[in-house]
Amino acid sequence: MADYQKIANEARIAALKMIYAAQSSHIGSCFSIADILAVLFEKADLKKDKIILSCGWKAAIFYHFLAEKGFFPKEDLETFCQPGSPYIGLSEPIVPGVNYSGGSMGAGLPAAVGYALSKKLKEEEGTVYCLMSDGEQAIGTTHEAALIAKHHKLDNLVVIIDQNDLQAMGHIDDVLEIQPIEKKWDAWGWEWNFVNGHDHTYMDRAFNNVPITRLKPTVHIAYTTKGKGVSFMENNNLFHYKAPSKEEHEEALKELYELA
């Protein structure tokens, strides 16, 4: 098994440096999905599988993994969120390896359904993975796309929900109550599963098991901690938008390097 802890930690360090240099945002959200992406990018066959980042504001860490897989030179990321750079703070298909633009909540799953249906109709191999935020579960397009996926028996479609319980303006239930999320997906006819979004061994096994049930799409509800890996960022929603200060950047790097 790959050294997922090392891969995820290096990704957090890279994303922190990118976001600090650009004085951009979403460091907490990037950290919550680092472990998920570490496993997913090792398990997926990127020649036939597709990864859709519906929560496109987590672009910094997603770009890091794309660069690590050779989609573009790693040095390109030094231009992240700089004037004229294609590497903006939302994932856009102008960037090699980005299959669909992310950032408008609820847009990624309809695209993933379309890709999965296309593969079925063309009898192509491969799985379509869609990484979503928990806040997106309240969006109408999520409901419609989920029903379409069940109707067409898209067992080549896997959704992974970053369940960190925080969105831009607060706790998800304080913004619009959508819990328990699994009941929604069960009603939509999907096969659902809970995973620890920071347990690499568990996710390694779970992502191998596709589909869980033949002719049914799969959703993994991954419990995560926003800001995972840096003590003062964990469960601190200030870092949804706030760029780290010089002192915070140095302290965060110190903590992450200690984990290495």
Summary of the structure (lengths in Angstrom):
residues: 260
radius of gyration: 17.2
end to end distance: 17.6
largest distance: 53.5
contacts: 901
relative contact order: 0.17
helix: 48%
strand: 13%
